[in-house]
Amino acid sequence: MGDRHHLVHKTERYATADQLLAELEPLLPARRGRRLGDEECPYPGLSVFEEGDADRFFGRSREIARAMALLRDNPMLAMVGPSGAGKSSFVRAGLIPELKSSGAAWETFIVRPGRDPLASFAPLVEACVGYAVDVPQLAAKLRAEPGYLGVILREYARQKQTRVLVMVDQFEELYTLVADEAERMIATKILHTIADDPTSPLRLVLSLRSDFLHRVVENEAFASAVMRSVLLLGPPDRQALREAIVGPAEKVDYHFESEQMVEDVIGELTSSVAPYPLLQFCLATLWSHRDTADRRLTNESFRTIGGVAGALASHADTVIQTLSHNAQRAARTIFQRLVTSEGTRALVDVVDLERSDTEARSVLATLVEARLVVRHDDSSTVEIVHEALITQWPMLRRWLDESREDTTFLEQVRAAARQWDAMKRSPGLLWRGAAVADARRFVERHGDVSLQLRERDFLQAVITHEQAAARRRRIVVSFVMAILTVAAVAAGGAALWIREAQLEASSAQERSQKAAILAQREAERAQTAERKAAEQLEMLKKSEADRTAAAAEAEAAASRAESAAAEAAQRRSEAELSKEQLIAAFGKLKAALARAELARAKAETATKSEQDARHQLQEALDREKERVKKLEEQRGKIVDKL
């Protein structure tokens, strides 16, 4: 360059030393990226630093050195930090330029998982093989052979004689946008095959929010590799913040009005775990209020924009307030679609946000122009420019809080609709039961303004299917009601018959109870009769004893009579008795004989009476026993019936 200064014509020489310095500066080893225009803003606002912005990326020198050391011995680097820590900018504008300036040849590829992580690898494969690939066929190939992508990349590195770095930016999208765990498992297996050999020319860098680090344990092998390669990107210290504030301004020959102003900016950021987005947006807004005459950024402008905290919210509020009432409603719907239920950014197809009415299209264009929303032309998708907008814009926070239930519902609809569409819209995958009521309420509240075409078709199919099912249920219910009516009539007759049977049974029971009482009474009377018969039998036994005594007495009298006759005969034969004595003796004999005959007659009468009484008593006892037996049998039957 010096030879040129001495040998070239005077008109071709550098006019000033500044021009010469500008030519030499990019050649310095520590300098990377493009030179900014004279009045070009050195702060990217909410946009990510790109590789070409390396010249204005300040404040992460120590972290870049640690990342370089990790990649030297590890095939993977996991950049982990909170939202807004600047992970993407760190890799793009810090690490990648540092690798390329290290003397080795490096080729870099950047992908994002999105809603279809296997499809996101297609541009990477196309860049390696040099021709377009069929995305569904590639996805099927990767599912069958997860190591296929690693093979392609290694062959590319061999042919190009270069090292290859694959960066998966916003890696948390794999967990916020992909509902299918099997799909996530395949994606992590593919990535693991890229970074499974420290001696390989391949290196894998992940950019991951720290609150999603625990999700990688779904794949234990991949999780182990990630944990060996984590580099935590925490909040910057005061010196790093100072470099990020002052350094870019000095690159374009601007300065801050006072040192205290720089301290004020730092003071508003020290309590934030993710200060970079707010800082860059504040400085970009402050740049638009710069003093071009004195080439400085002033305290007055800093206060006018509301300081660090107020700059972003004020800008977003101003954009929304310029819209009409209908346009504001459309803007609210767009922002709600661009935030997941977990509070992260969502990638949404442009065609799904731009409705047939010009209102929605014009609103989206306004939001893109205001840099609240970024449009990726290569994939026809849009997203919120930075997650700081989600956390630091009160209006959006209020919208999200008011519609948090709807946001969760929308994610469920999207997942269900994708599965339904992938399975050729099988009716078996349509929602049932309470989910149908939720779908109907959502459509009644919001219509289909928040839905993609596939989601609208899914909800309409759900509602239509439920209506058809309801009609079928009504037909079945009508048929069943008719059957039930006939059954009710029959049941009424049966009930009447049952009632009559119940009354008859009750009456029979009452009769049985009365019969049981009568039987009890008859049994008691039989017992009384039996007792009286026993008493009569006892009396008869006593009469028999008396008769026996009378008979004995008669026999004794007869014996005495016989003795008297014998005595008389003896006296007649022995002595001479006087006629008077004989007559007297004969009279006594006749009297004794008469008495004996009378006693014998009485005994015979008593015996016959006893026999008659005994016979009658036996017949009475037999009859009573028979009657008691029948009463007992009747009583037993009554008891059985009761």
NORCORZI-V326481 format. One line per field, one symbol per residue. ss: DSSP state (H for helix, E for strand, C for the rest). A space follows every 50 residues. Layout:
ss=???
This chain:
ss=CHHHHHHCCHHHCCCCHHHHHHHHHCCCCCCCCCCCCCCCCCCCCCCCCC HHHHHHCCCCHHHHHHHHHHHHHCCEEEEEECCCCCHHHHHHHHHHHHHH CCCCCEEEEEEECCCCHHHHCHHHHHHHHCCCCCHHHHHHHHHHCCCHHH HHHHHHHHHHCCEEEEEEECCCHHHHCCCCHHHHHHHHHHHHHHCCCCCC CEEEEEEEEHHHHHHHHHCHHHHHHHHCCEEECCCCCHHHHHHHHHHHHH HCCCEECCHHHHHHHHHHHCCCCCCHHHHHHHHHHHHHCCECCCCEECHH HHHHCCHHHHHHHHHHHHHHHCCCHHHHHHHHHHHHHCECCCCCECCEEH HHHCCCCHHHHHHHHHHHHCCCEEEECCCCEEEECCCHHHHHCHHHHHHH HHCHHHHHHHHHHHHHHHHHHHCCCCHHHCCCCHHHHHHHHHHHHHCCCC CCHHHHHHHHHHHHHHHHHHHHHHHHHHHHHHHHHHHHHHHHHHHHHHHH HHHHHHHHHHHHHHHHHHHHHHHHHHHHHHHHHHHHHHHHHHHHHHHHHH HHHHHHHHHHHHHHHHHHHHHHHHCCCCHHHHHHHHHHHHHHHHHHHHHH HHHHHHHHHHHHHHHHHHHHHHHHHHHHHHHHHHHHHHHHHC
